[in-house]
């Protein structure tokens, strides 16, 4: 078995940045080899009988081979092209099949940014494995991280955190495209987004859009949220408020005129939605911009 890994230290400034790297490594586990390998710190090493609990997020990309993962929620099959996502304080254990072995690229990290990403996007909440297949871009990002930690030049933690964010972003993008369903559904959602964008000044009926696109409303709404991160109604409202911000910044239209032009039923409702989306009311936003 060939393995290369490095454990890292971080400073209070790195913690304040919001994300920092604790470990990065790569291992080629041969057929029949014991797992995990020796030489890791006590907090990271484990035996199959007891498993382990980490105080960090871990991402392990299996590019070759197969294995199994167990958490308190059940047992999962690890296939070539799988990403294992582990949360802090989550009991787990995993290993390659002895007759297959595997190649793994892994990182351990922590911080408020990591916590927010995992919570907002539900990473590892339902299943701790996402199958993404072979992704050359992610492998290049891992290599960039390994290159940075070899030298540990000033600011390397911040650069590594950006690369981790990009890796997570790619995984989330792949997952969303998978979850959106078949290619037909993806095209339906893309068409719906276009229809909604073309009607930001109108009060649209989402059920009518689903019917016109020949898809059931429940399937449409579920797929739309997985694809965009927002429900159709919230997507429509967000676009209207974005345009309202543009009008407040770039025109002399009154708030009443902007509300009317964007199809809101009343200034009160427009102001309510605007404040929900921007944390300030339209008049306060315009005064701040003017001041």
C-alpha positions as protocol buffer text, in pm:
chain_id: "A"
residue {
  index: 1
  type: UNK
  ca { x: 0 y: 0 z: 0 }
}
residue {
  index: 2
  type: UNK
  ca { x: 136 y: 342 z: -98 }
}
residue {
  index: 3
  type: UNK
  ca { x: 20 y: 635 z: 113 }
}
residue {
  index: 4
  type: UNK
  ca { x: 109 y: 999 z: 155 }
}
residue {
  index: 5
  type: UNK
  ca { x: -53 y: 1225 z: 413 }
}
residue {
  index: 6
  type: UNK
  ca { x: 14 y: 1533 z: 621 }
}
residue {
  index: 7
  type: UNK
  ca { x: -147 y: 1666 z: 939 }
}
residue {
  index: 8
  type: UNK
  ca { x: -157 y: 2041 z: 978 }
}
residue {
  index: 9
  type: UNK
  ca { x: -183 y: 2306 z: 1246 }
}
residue {
  index: 10
  type: UNK
  ca { x: -401 y: 2613 z: 1233 }
}
residue {
  index: 11
  type: UNK
  ca { x: -400 y: 2953 z: 1402 }
}
residue {
  index: 12
  type: UNK
  ca { x: -679 y: 3164 z: 1553 }
}
residue {
  index: 13
  type: UNK
  ca { x: -669 y: 3370 z: 1232 }
}
residue {
  index: 14
  type: UNK
  ca { x: -734 y: 3055 z: 1031 }
}
residue {
  index: 15
  type: UNK
  ca { x: -1033 y: 2977 z: 1253 }
}
residue {
  index: 16
  type: UNK
  ca { x: -1162 y: 3331 z: 1211 }
}
residue {
  index: 17
  type: UNK
  ca { x: -1134 y: 3289 z: 834 }
}
residue {
  index: 18
  type: UNK
  ca { x: -1411 y: 3029 z: 858 }
}
residue {
  index: 19
  type: UNK
  ca { x: -1251 y: 2714 z: 720 }
}
residue {
  index: 20
  type: UNK
  ca { x: -919 y: 2544 z: 780 }
}
residue {
  index: 21
  type: UNK
  ca { x: -753 y: 2220 z: 677 }
}
residue {
  index: 22
  type: UNK
  ca { x: -648 y: 1957 z: 933 }
}
residue {
  index: 23
  type: UNK
  ca { x: -526 y: 1673 z: 712 }
}
residue {
  index: 24
  type: UNK
  ca { x: -490 y: 1577 z: 348 }
}
residue {
  index: 25
  type: UNK
  ca { x: -377 y: 1247 z: 205 }
}
residue {
  index: 26
  type: UNK
  ca { x: -388 y: 988 z: -68 }
}
residue {
  index: 27
  type: UNK
  ca { x: -364 y: 611 z: -35 }
}
residue {
  index: 28
  type: UNK
  ca { x: -355 y: 320 z: -278 }
}
residue {
  index: 29
  type: UNK
  ca { x: -479 y: 24 z: -75 }
}
residue {
  index: 30
  type: UNK
  ca { x: -374 y: -306 z: -230 }
}
residue {
  index: 31
  type: UNK
  ca { x: -587 y: -621 z: -242 }
}
residue {
  index: 32
  type: UNK
  ca { x: -585 y: -798 z: 92 }
}
residue {
  index: 33
  type: UNK
  ca { x: -407 y: -514 z: 276 }
}
residue {
  index: 34
  type: UNK
  ca { x: -505 y: -423 z: 632 }
}
residue {
  index: 35
  type: UNK
  ca { x: -710 y: -107 z: 671 }
}
residue {
  index: 36
  type: UNK
  ca { x: -667 y: 156 z: 800 }
}
residue {
  index: 37
  type: UNK
  ca { x: -291 y: 183 z: 763 }
}
residue {
  index: 38
  type: UNK
  ca { x: -65 y: 242 z: 1059 }
}
residue {
  index: 39
  type: UNK
  ca { x: 106 y: 569 z: 1139 }
}
residue {
  index: 40
  type: UNK
  ca { x: -188 y: 803 z: 1185 }
}
residue {
  index: 41
  type: UNK
  ca { x: -242 y: 1000 z: 1510 }
}
residue {
  index: 42
  type: UNK
  ca { x: -454 y: 837 z: 1776 }
}
residue {
  index: 43
  type: UNK
  ca { x: -759 y: 1052 z: 1707 }
}
residue {
  index: 44
  type: UNK
  ca { x: -767 y: 944 z: 1343 }
}
residue {
  index: 45
  type: UNK
  ca { x: -668 y: 578 z: 1357 }
}
residue {
  index: 46
  type: UNK
  ca { x: -935 y: 317 z: 1434 }
}
residue {
  index: 47
  type: UNK
  ca { x: -1013 y: -52 z: 1427 }
}
residue {
  index: 48
  type: UNK
  ca { x: -1316 y: -204 z: 1261 }
}
residue {
  index: 49
  type: UNK
  ca { x: -1465 y: -334 z: 1586 }
}
residue {
  index: 50
  type: UNK
  ca { x: -1488 y: 7 z: 1750 }
}
residue {
  index: 51
  type: UNK
  ca { x: -1505 y: 249 z: 1456 }
}
residue {
  index: 52
  type: UNK
  ca { x: -1427 y: 611 z: 1534 }
}
residue {
  index: 53
  type: UNK
  ca { x: -1569 y: 958 z: 1597 }
}
residue {
  index: 54
  type: UNK
  ca { x: -1388 y: 1261 z: 1454 }
}
residue {
  index: 55
  type: UNK
  ca { x: -1408 y: 1624 z: 1561 }
}
residue {
  index: 56
  type: UNK
  ca { x: -1398 y: 1750 z: 1202 }
}
residue {
  index: 57
  type: UNK
  ca { x: -1557 y: 1715 z: 861 }
}
residue {
  index: 58
  type: UNK
  ca { x: -1399 y: 1458 z: 633 }
}
residue {
  index: 59
  type: UNK
  ca { x: -1431 y: 1411 z: 259 }
}
residue {
  index: 60
  type: UNK
  ca { x: -1294 y: 1092 z: 106 }
}
residue {
  index: 61
  type: UNK
  ca { x: -1305 y: 1045 z: -272 }
}
residue {
  index: 62
  type: UNK
  ca { x: -1275 y: 682 z: -383 }
}
residue {
  index: 63
  type: UNK
  ca { x: -1148 y: 682 z: -741 }
}
residue {
  index: 64
  type: UNK
  ca { x: -1081 y: 308 z: -771 }
}
residue {
  index: 65
  type: UNK
  ca { x: -1210 y: -1 z: -592 }
}
residue {
  index: 66
  type: UNK
  ca { x: -1506 y: -78 z: -369 }
}
residue {
  index: 67
  type: UNK
  ca { x: -1583 y: -98 z: 0 }
}
residue {
  index: 68
  type: UNK
  ca { x: -1841 y: -55 z: 274 }
}
residue {
  index: 69
  type: UNK
  ca { x: -1929 y: 224 z: 516 }
}
residue {
  index: 70
  type: UNK
  ca { x: -2126 y: 198 z: 836 }
}
residue {
  index: 71
  type: UNK
  ca { x: -2272 y: 478 z: 1048 }
}
residue {
  index: 72
  type: UNK
  ca { x: -2528 y: 477 z: 1325 }
}
residue {
  index: 73
  type: UNK
  ca { x: -2791 y: 501 z: 1048 }
}
residue {
  index: 74
  type: UNK
  ca { x: -2694 y: 188 z: 857 }
}
residue {
  index: 75
  type: UNK
  ca { x: -2456 y: 25 z: 610 }
}
residue {
  index: 76
  type: UNK
  ca { x: -2369 y: 171 z: 270 }
}
residue {
  index: 77
  type: UNK
  ca { x: -2198 y: 35 z: -38 }
}
residue {
  index: 78
  type: UNK
  ca { x: -1897 y: 231 z: -159 }
}
residue {
  index: 79
  type: UNK
  ca { x: -1839 y: 211 z: -533 }
}
residue {
  index: 80
  type: UNK
  ca { x: -1570 y: 351 z: -757 }
}
residue {
  index: 81
  type: UNK
  ca { x: -1641 y: 722 z: -796 }
}
residue {
  index: 82
  type: UNK
  ca { x: -1804 y: 760 z: -452 }
}
residue {
  index: 83
  type: UNK
  ca { x: -1752 y: 1050 z: -213 }
}
residue {
  index: 84
  type: UNK
  ca { x: -1774 y: 971 z: 159 }
}
residue {
  index: 85
  type: UNK
  ca { x: -1886 y: 1269 z: 370 }
}
residue {
  index: 86
  type: UNK
  ca { x: -1843 y: 1251 z: 747 }
}
residue {
  index: 87
  type: UNK
  ca { x: -1961 y: 1509 z: 1001 }
}
residue {
  index: 88
  type: UNK
  ca { x: -1804 y: 1590 z: 1339 }
}
residue {
  index: 89
  type: UNK
  ca { x: -1920 y: 1359 z: 1621 }
}
residue {
  index: 90
  type: UNK
  ca { x: -2060 y: 1106 z: 1372 }
}
residue {
  index: 91
  type: UNK
  ca { x: -1968 y: 748 z: 1455 }
}
residue {
  index: 92
  type: UNK
  ca { x: -1849 y: 564 z: 1147 }
}
residue {
  index: 93
  type: UNK
  ca { x: -1622 y: 299 z: 1003 }
}
residue {
  index: 94
  type: UNK
  ca { x: -1532 y: 214 z: 647 }
}
residue {
  index: 95
  type: UNK
  ca { x: -1292 y: -9 z: 459 }
}
residue {
  index: 96
  type: UNK
  ca { x: -1220 y: -141 z: 111 }
}
residue {
  index: 97
  type: UNK
  ca { x: -1324 y: -492 z: 15 }
}
residue {
  index: 98
  type: UNK
  ca { x: -1024 y: -719 z: 62 }
}
residue {
  index: 99
  type: UNK
  ca { x: -1060 y: -860 z: -289 }
}
residue {
  index: 100
  type: UNK
  ca { x: -1081 y: -513 z: -447 }
}
residue {
  index: 101
  type: UNK
  ca { x: -875 y: -259 z: -251 }
}
residue {
  index: 102
  type: UNK
  ca { x: -918 y: 108 z: -342 }
}
residue {
  index: 103
  type: UNK
  ca { x: -756 y: 444 z: -409 }
}
residue {
  index: 104
  type: UNK
  ca { x: -865 y: 726 z: -182 }
}
residue {
  index: 105
  type: UNK
  ca { x: -806 y: 1100 z: -174 }
}
residue {
  index: 106
  type: UNK
  ca { x: -911 y: 1257 z: 154 }
}
residue {
  index: 107
  type: UNK
  ca { x: -921 y: 1585 z: 342 }
}
residue {
  index: 108
  type: UNK
  ca { x: -1024 y: 1670 z: 698 }
}
residue {
  index: 109
  type: UNK
  ca { x: -1135 y: 2025 z: 770 }
}
residue {
  index: 110
  type: UNK
  ca { x: -1337 y: 2240 z: 1005 }
}
residue {
  index: 111
  type: UNK
  ca { x: -1477 y: 2588 z: 1057 }
}
residue {
  index: 112
  type: UNK
  ca { x: -1799 y: 2788 z: 1039 }
}
residue {
  index: 113
  type: UNK
  ca { x: -1805 y: 2790 z: 658 }
}
residue {
  index: 114
  type: UNK
  ca { x: -1787 y: 2410 z: 654 }
}
residue {
  index: 115
  type: UNK
  ca { x: -2066 y: 2382 z: 910 }
}
residue {
  index: 116
  type: UNK
  ca { x: -2286 y: 2618 z: 713 }
}
residue {
  index: 117
  type: UNK
  ca { x: -2233 y: 2433 z: 384 }
}
residue {
  index: 118
  type: UNK
  ca { x: -2309 y: 2095 z: 538 }
}
residue {
  index: 119
  type: UNK
  ca { x: -2620 y: 2223 z: 714 }
}
residue {
  index: 120
  type: UNK
  ca { x: -2766 y: 2433 z: 431 }
}
residue {
  index: 121
  type: UNK
  ca { x: -2711 y: 2170 z: 164 }
}
residue {
  index: 122
  type: UNK
  ca { x: -2782 y: 1867 z: 380 }
}
residue {
  index: 123
  type: UNK
  ca { x: -2451 y: 1702 z: 300 }
}
residue {
  index: 124
  type: UNK
  ca { x: -2436 y: 1357 z: 461 }
}
residue {
  index: 125
  type: UNK
  ca { x: -2766 y: 1415 z: 645 }
}
residue {
  index: 126
  type: UNK
  ca { x: -2964 y: 1153 z: 451 }
}
residue {
  index: 127
  type: UNK
  ca { x: -2682 y: 942 z: 315 }
}
residue {
  index: 128
  type: UNK
  ca { x: -2310 y: 994 z: 376 }
}
residue {
  index: 129
  type: UNK
  ca { x: -2220 y: 878 z: 23 }
}
residue {
  index: 130
  type: UNK
  ca { x: -2262 y: 1065 z: -305 }
}
residue {
  index: 131
  type: UNK
  ca { x: -2170 y: 891 z: -628 }
}
residue {
  index: 132
  type: UNK
  ca { x: -2010 y: 1144 z: -864 }
}
residue {
  index: 133
  type: UNK
  ca { x: -1809 y: 913 z: -1090 }
}
residue {
  index: 134
  type: UNK
  ca { x: -1466 y: 1014 z: -1212 }
}
residue {
  index: 135
  type: UNK
  ca { x: -1417 y: 1391 z: -1199 }
}
residue {
  index: 136
  type: UNK
  ca { x: -1082 y: 1513 z: -1325 }
}
residue {
  index: 137
  type: UNK
  ca { x: -1137 y: 1867 z: -1189 }
}
residue {
  index: 138
  type: UNK
  ca { x: -1176 y: 1742 z: -832 }
}
residue {
  index: 139
  type: UNK
  ca { x: -858 y: 1533 z: -863 }
}
residue {
  index: 140
  type: UNK
  ca { x: -669 y: 1840 z: -984 }
}
residue {
  index: 141
  type: UNK
  ca { x: -799 y: 2037 z: -685 }
}
residue {
  index: 142
  type: UNK
  ca { x: -678 y: 1765 z: -448 }
}
residue {
  index: 143
  type: UNK
  ca { x: -336 y: 1783 z: -612 }
}
residue {
  index: 144
  type: UNK
  ca { x: -335 y: 2163 z: -572 }
}
residue {
  index: 145
  type: UNK
  ca { x: -405 y: 2116 z: -201 }
}
residue {
  index: 146
  type: UNK
  ca { x: -121 y: 1862 z: -167 }
}
residue {
  index: 147
  type: UNK
  ca { x: 116 y: 2104 z: -341 }
}
residue {
  index: 148
  type: UNK
  ca { x: 22 y: 2386 z: -103 }
}
residue {
  index: 149
  type: UNK
  ca { x: 65 y: 2183 z: 215 }
}
residue {
  index: 150
  type: UNK
  ca { x: 408 y: 2057 z: 112 }
}
residue {
  index: 151
  type: UNK
  ca { x: 553 y: 2407 z: 152 }
}
residue {
  index: 152
  type: UNK
  ca { x: 311 y: 2561 z: 407 }
}
residue {
  index: 153
  type: UNK
  ca { x: 381 y: 2911 z: 282 }
}
residue {
  index: 154
  type: UNK
  ca { x: 207 y: 3201 z: 461 }
}
residue {
  index: 155
  type: UNK
  ca { x: -163 y: 3205 z: 371 }
}
residue {
  index: 156
  type: UNK
  ca { x: -169 y: 2844 z: 255 }
}
residue {
  index: 157
  type: UNK
  ca { x: -464 y: 2768 z: 486 }
}
residue {
  index: 158
  type: UNK
  ca { x: -674 y: 3038 z: 320 }
}
residue {
  index: 159
  type: UNK
  ca { x: -585 y: 2910 z: -26 }
}
residue {
  index: 160
  type: UNK
  ca { x: -663 y: 2554 z: 76 }
}
residue {
  index: 161
  type: UNK
  ca { x: -999 y: 2661 z: 219 }
}
residue {
  index: 162
  type: UNK
  ca { x: -1090 y: 2813 z: -118 }
}
residue {
  index: 163
  type: UNK
  ca { x: -1004 y: 2486 z: -292 }
}
residue {
  index: 164
  type: UNK
  ca { x: -1213 y: 2290 z: -41 }
}
residue {
  index: 165
  type: UNK
  ca { x: -1507 y: 2523 z: -109 }
}
residue {
  index: 166
  type: UNK
  ca { x: -1466 y: 2460 z: -481 }
}
residue {
  index: 167
  type: UNK
  ca { x: -1458 y: 2082 z: -431 }
}
residue {
  index: 168
  type: UNK
  ca { x: -1775 y: 2099 z: -223 }
}
residue {
  index: 169
  type: UNK
  ca { x: -1937 y: 2325 z: -482 }
}
residue {
  index: 170
  type: UNK
  ca { x: -1865 y: 2077 z: -761 }
}
residue {
  index: 171
  type: UNK
  ca { x: -2005 y: 1789 z: -555 }
}
residue {
  index: 172
  type: UNK
  ca { x: -2322 y: 1985 z: -472 }
}
residue {
  index: 173
  type: UNK
  ca { x: -2364 y: 2076 z: -839 }
}
residue {
  index: 174
  type: UNK
  ca { x: -2328 y: 1712 z: -947 }
}
residue {
  index: 175
  type: UNK
  ca { x: -2569 y: 1600 z: -675 }
}
residue {
  index: 176
  type: UNK
  ca { x: -2831 y: 1856 z: -775 }
}
residue {
  index: 177
  type: UNK
  ca { x: -2815 y: 1755 z: -1138 }
}
residue {
  index: 178
  type: UNK
  ca { x: -2855 y: 1392 z: -1036 }
}
residue {
  index: 179
  type: UNK
  ca { x: -3140 y: 1466 z: -797 }
}
residue {
  index: 180
  type: UNK
  ca { x: -3326 y: 1674 z: -1053 }
}
residue {
  index: 181
  type: UNK
  ca { x: -3399 y: 1347 z: -1227 }
}
residue {
  index: 182
  type: UNK
  ca { x: -3397 y: 1250 z: -1591 }
}
residue {
  index: 183
  type: UNK
  ca { x: -3283 y: 1480 z: -1869 }
}
residue {
  index: 184
  type: UNK
  ca { x: -3645 y: 1564 z: -1953 }
}
residue {
  index: 185
  type: UNK
  ca { x: -3710 y: 1697 z: -1604 }
}
residue {
  index: 186
  type: UNK
  ca { x: -3392 y: 1906 z: -1620 }
}
residue {
  index: 187
  type: UNK
  ca { x: -3509 y: 2063 z: -1944 }
}
residue {
  index: 188
  type: UNK
  ca { x: -3852 y: 2126 z: -1791 }
}
residue {
  index: 189
  type: UNK
  ca { x: -3694 y: 2313 z: -1498 }
}
residue {
  index: 190
  type: UNK
  ca { x: -3471 y: 2516 z: -1731 }
}
residue {
  index: 191
  type: UNK
  ca { x: -3776 y: 2611 z: -1937 }
}
residue {
  index: 192
  type: UNK
  ca { x: -3970 y: 2700 z: -1622 }
}
residue {
  index: 193
  type: UNK
  ca { x: -3686 y: 2926 z: -1503 }
}
residue {
  index: 194
  type: UNK
  ca { x: -3700 y: 3107 z: -1837 }
}
residue {
  index: 195
  type: UNK
  ca { x: -4078 y: 3147 z: -1815 }
}
residue {
  index: 196
  type: UNK
  ca { x: -4053 y: 3285 z: -1462 }
}
residue {
  index: 197
  type: UNK
  ca { x: -3775 y: 3527 z: -1559 }
}
residue {
  index: 198
  type: UNK
  ca { x: -3986 y: 3654 z: -1849 }
}
residue {
  index: 199
  type: UNK
  ca { x: -4276 y: 3718 z: -1611 }
}
residue {
  index: 200
  type: UNK
  ca { x: -4114 y: 3882 z: -1310 }
}
residue {
  index: 201
  type: UNK
  ca { x: -4362 y: 4170 z: -1341 }
}
residue {
  index: 202
  type: UNK
  ca { x: -4665 y: 3942 z: -1316 }
}
residue {
  index: 203
  type: UNK
  ca { x: -4834 y: 3732 z: -1050 }
}
residue {
  index: 204
  type: UNK
  ca { x: -4776 y: 3384 z: -1191 }
}
residue {
  index: 205
  type: UNK
  ca { x: -4954 y: 3061 z: -1098 }
}
residue {
  index: 206
  type: UNK
  ca { x: -4702 y: 2782 z: -1055 }
}
residue {
  index: 207
  type: UNK
  ca { x: -4958 y: 2508 z: -1112 }
}
residue {
  index: 208
  type: UNK
  ca { x: -5032 y: 2658 z: -1455 }
}
residue {
  index: 209
  type: UNK
  ca { x: -4664 y: 2649 z: -1550 }
}
residue {
  index: 210
  type: UNK
  ca { x: -4637 y: 2284 z: -1447 }
}
residue {
  index: 211
  type: UNK
  ca { x: -4951 y: 2198 z: -1645 }
}
residue {
  index: 212
  type: UNK
  ca { x: -4828 y: 2384 z: -1956 }
}
residue {
  index: 213
  type: UNK
  ca { x: -4500 y: 2192 z: -1935 }
}
residue {
  index: 214
  type: UNK
  ca { x: -4685 y: 1859 z: -1903 }
}
residue {
  index: 215
  type: UNK
  ca { x: -4550 y: 1760 z: -1562 }
}
residue {
  index: 216
  type: UNK
  ca { x: -4729 y: 1700 z: -1233 }
}
residue {
  index: 217
  type: UNK
  ca { x: -4718 y: 1991 z: -990 }
}
residue {
  index: 218
  type: UNK
  ca { x: -4571 y: 1784 z: -703 }
}
residue {
  index: 219
  type: UNK
  ca { x: -4290 y: 1647 z: -921 }
}
residue {
  index: 220
  type: UNK
  ca { x: -4229 y: 1991 z: -1071 }
}
residue {
  index: 221
  type: UNK
  ca { x: -4207 y: 2166 z: -735 }
}
residue {
  index: 222
  type: UNK
  ca { x: -3975 y: 1902 z: -584 }
}
residue {
  index: 223
  type: UNK
  ca { x: -3743 y: 1894 z: -887 }
}
residue {
  index: 224
  type: UNK
  ca { x: -3741 y: 2274 z: -913 }
}
residue {
  index: 225
  type: UNK
  ca { x: -3624 y: 2317 z: -554 }
}
residue {
  index: 226
  type: UNK
  ca { x: -3354 y: 2053 z: -590 }
}
residue {
  index: 227
  type: UNK
  ca { x: -3232 y: 2212 z: -913 }
}
residue {
  index: 228
  type: UNK
  ca { x: -3235 y: 2577 z: -802 }
}
residue {
  index: 229
  type: UNK
  ca { x: -3232 y: 2558 z: -422 }
}
residue {
  index: 230
  type: UNK
  ca { x: -3559 y: 2756 z: -405 }
}
residue {
  index: 231
  type: UNK
  ca { x: -3926 y: 2681 z: -445 }
}
residue {
  index: 232
  type: UNK
  ca { x: -4079 y: 2824 z: -767 }
}
residue {
  index: 233
  type: UNK
  ca { x: -4256 y: 3098 z: -569 }
}
residue {
  index: 234
  type: UNK
  ca { x: -3938 y: 3199 z: -383 }
}
residue {
  index: 235
  type: UNK
  ca { x: -3742 y: 3192 z: -709 }
}
residue {
  index: 236
  type: UNK
  ca { x: -3997 y: 3430 z: -863 }
}
residue {
  index: 237
  type: UNK
  ca { x: -3993 y: 3660 z: -560 }
}
residue {
  index: 238
  type: UNK
  ca { x: -3613 y: 3666 z: -551 }
}
residue {
  index: 239
  type: UNK
  ca { x: -3597 y: 3771 z: -917 }
}
residue {
  index: 240
  type: UNK
  ca { x: -3853 y: 4047 z: -855 }
}
residue {
  index: 241
  type: UNK
  ca { x: -3660 y: 4181 z: -558 }
}
residue {
  index: 242
  type: UNK
  ca { x: -3332 y: 4169 z: -752 }
}
residue {
  index: 243
  type: UNK
  ca { x: -3495 y: 4384 z: -1018 }
}
residue {
  index: 244
  type: UNK
  ca { x: -3639 y: 4613 z: -752 }
}
residue {
  index: 245
  type: UNK
  ca { x: -3287 y: 4666 z: -616 }
}
residue {
  index: 246
  type: UNK
  ca { x: -3172 y: 4757 z: -967 }
}
residue {
  index: 247
  type: UNK
  ca { x: -3458 y: 5006 z: -1009 }
}
residue {
  index: 248
  type: UNK
  ca { x: -3394 y: 5165 z: -670 }
}
residue {
  index: 249
  type: UNK
  ca { x: -3026 y: 5205 z: -754 }
}
residue {
  index: 250
  type: UNK
  ca { x: -3058 y: 5320 z: -1113 }
}
residue {
  index: 251
  type: UNK
  ca { x: -3389 y: 5505 z: -1160 }
}
residue {
  index: 252
  type: UNK
  ca { x: -3590 y: 5781 z: -1000 }
}
residue {
  index: 253
  type: UNK
  ca { x: -3909 y: 5573 z: -996 }
}
residue {
  index: 254
  type: UNK
  ca { x: -4101 y: 5601 z: -672 }
}
residue {
  index: 255
  type: UNK
  ca { x: -4138 y: 5298 z: -449 }
}
residue {
  index: 256
  type: UNK
  ca { x: -4506 y: 5290 z: -542 }
}
residue {
  index: 257
  type: UNK
  ca { x: -4419 y: 5286 z: -914 }
}
residue {
  index: 258
  type: UNK
  ca { x: -4160 y: 5010 z: -865 }
}
residue {
  index: 259
  type: UNK
  ca { x: -4410 y: 4805 z: -668 }
}
residue {
  index: 260
  type: UNK
  ca { x: -4671 y: 4850 z: -943 }
}
residue {
  index: 261
  type: UNK
  ca { x: -4425 y: 4779 z: -1227 }
}
residue {
  index: 262
  type: UNK
  ca { x: -4322 y: 4450 z: -1064 }
}
residue {
  index: 263
  type: UNK
  ca { x: -4682 y: 4338 z: -1021 }
}
residue {
  index: 264
  type: UNK
  ca { x: -4707 y: 4348 z: -641 }
}
residue {
  index: 265
  type: UNK
  ca { x: -5061 y: 4377 z: -511 }
}
residue {
  index: 266
  type: UNK
  ca { x: -4970 y: 4655 z: -266 }
}
residue {
  index: 267
  type: UNK
  ca { x: -4679 y: 4868 z: -149 }
}
residue {
  index: 268
  type: UNK
  ca { x: -4715 y: 4705 z: 192 }
}
residue {
  index: 269
  type: UNK
  ca { x: -4662 y: 4355 z: 51 }
}
residue {
  index: 270
  type: UNK
  ca { x: -4375 y: 4473 z: -169 }
}
residue {
  index: 271
  type: UNK
  ca { x: -4203 y: 4635 z: 131 }
}
residue {
  index: 272
  type: UNK
  ca { x: -4260 y: 4324 z: 342 }
}
residue {
  index: 273
  type: UNK
  ca { x: -4102 y: 4092 z: 83 }
}
residue {
  index: 274
  type: UNK
  ca { x: -3820 y: 4339 z: 11 }
}
residue {
  index: 275
  type: UNK
  ca { x: -3729 y: 4351 z: 380 }
}
residue {
  index: 276
  type: UNK
  ca { x: -3740 y: 3972 z: 409 }
}
residue {
  index: 277
  type: UNK
  ca { x: -3495 y: 3940 z: 120 }
}
residue {
  index: 278
  type: UNK
  ca { x: -3261 y: 4234 z: 189 }
}
residue {
  index: 279
  type: UNK
  ca { x: -3303 y: 4295 z: 567 }
}
residue {
  index: 280
  type: UNK
  ca { x: -3413 y: 4656 z: 505 }
}
residue {
  index: 281
  type: UNK
  ca { x: -3718 y: 4832 z: 364 }
}
residue {
  index: 282
  type: UNK
  ca { x: -3714 y: 4997 z: 18 }
}
residue {
  index: 283
  type: UNK
  ca { x: -3704 y: 5354 z: 147 }
}
residue {
  index: 284
  type: UNK
  ca { x: -3421 y: 5277 z: 386 }
}
residue {
  index: 285
  type: UNK
  ca { x: -3232 y: 5101 z: 108 }
}
residue {
  index: 286
  type: UNK
  ca { x: -3265 y: 5403 z: -124 }
}
residue {
  index: 287
  type: UNK
  ca { x: -3165 y: 5648 z: 150 }
}
residue {
  index: 288
  type: UNK
  ca { x: -2859 y: 5442 z: 232 }
}
residue {
  index: 289
  type: UNK
  ca { x: -2762 y: 5431 z: -133 }
}
residue {
  index: 290
  type: UNK
  ca { x: -2812 y: 5805 z: -169 }
}
residue {
  index: 291
  type: UNK
  ca { x: -2624 y: 5880 z: 151 }
}
